[in-house]
């Protein structure tokens, strides 16, 4: 009889430990990992957007600088003749 009561108590204790401690810890760990993964994905997306915006700005700057440069006419110097 005492062995049965001890076995029931141990089973009940095991059940309480598993479902009141181990399962919630596992679920919260899983949730935290998912949230960290989401945060990393968002940061990666923001970084890529910044890189794309920076590249676009550099390309516009390069286009603008090449369009504003006067055409190189060689060594010719424009002057007026003095009489």
C-alpha positions in Angstrom: 0.0 0.0 0.0 2.8 2.4 0.9 4.6 1.5 -2.3 1.4 2.4 -4.3 1.1 5.7 -2.5 4.8 6.5 -3.1 4.5 5.6 -6.8 1.4 7.8 -7.2 3.2 10.6 -5.4 6.2 10.3 -7.6 4.1 10.2 -10.8 2.2 13.3 -9.6 5.5 15.0 -8.8 6.9 14.1 -12.2 3.8 15.4 -13.9 4.0 18.7 -12.0 7.6 19.2 -12.9 7.1 18.4 -16.5 4.0 20.4 -17.2 4.5 23.3 -14.7 8.2 23.9 -15.3 9.8 22.1 -18.4 7.0 22.7 -20.9 6.6 26.5 -20.1 10.4 27.0 -20.2 10.5 25.2 -23.6 7.7 27.3 -25.0 9.2 30.6 -23.8 12.6 29.6 -25.2 11.0 28.8 -28.5 9.1 32.2 -28.5 12.3 34.1 -27.7 14.2 32.4 -30.5 11.4 33.2 -32.9 11.4 36.9 -31.8 15.2 37.1 -32.1 15.0 35.7 -35.6 12.3 38.2 -36.6 14.5 41.0 -35.2 17.5 39.8 -37.2 15.4 39.6 -40.3 14.1 43.2 -39.9 17.7 44.4 -39.2 18.9 42.6 -42.3 16.1 44.2 -44.4 16.9 47.6 -43.1 20.6 47.2 -43.8 19.8 46.1 -47.4 17.5 49.0 -47.9 20.2 51.4 -46.6 22.8 49.8 -48.9 20.4 50.1 -51.9 19.7 53.8 -51.1 23.4 54.5 -50.7 24.2 52.9 -54.0 21.4 54.8 -55.7 22.7 58.1 -54.3 26.2 57.3 -55.4 25.0 56.4 -58.9 23.1 59.7 -59.1 26.1 61.6 -57.9 28.3 59.9 -60.5 25.8 60.7 -63.3 25.5 64.3 -62.2 29.3 64.7 -62.0 29.8 63.3 -65.4 27.1 65.4 -66.9 28.4 68.7 -65.4 32.0 68.2 -66.5 32.9 70.4 -69.5 34.1 68.5 -72.5 37.8 68.3 -72.7 39.0 70.2 -75.7 42.6 69.4 -75.3 45.3 72.1 -74.8 43.4 74.9 -76.6 43.2 78.1 -74.7 40.6 80.7 -75.7 42.1 84.2 -75.9 41.4 87.5 -77.6 44.0 89.2 -79.8 45.2 92.6 -78.7 45.7 95.2 -81.5 
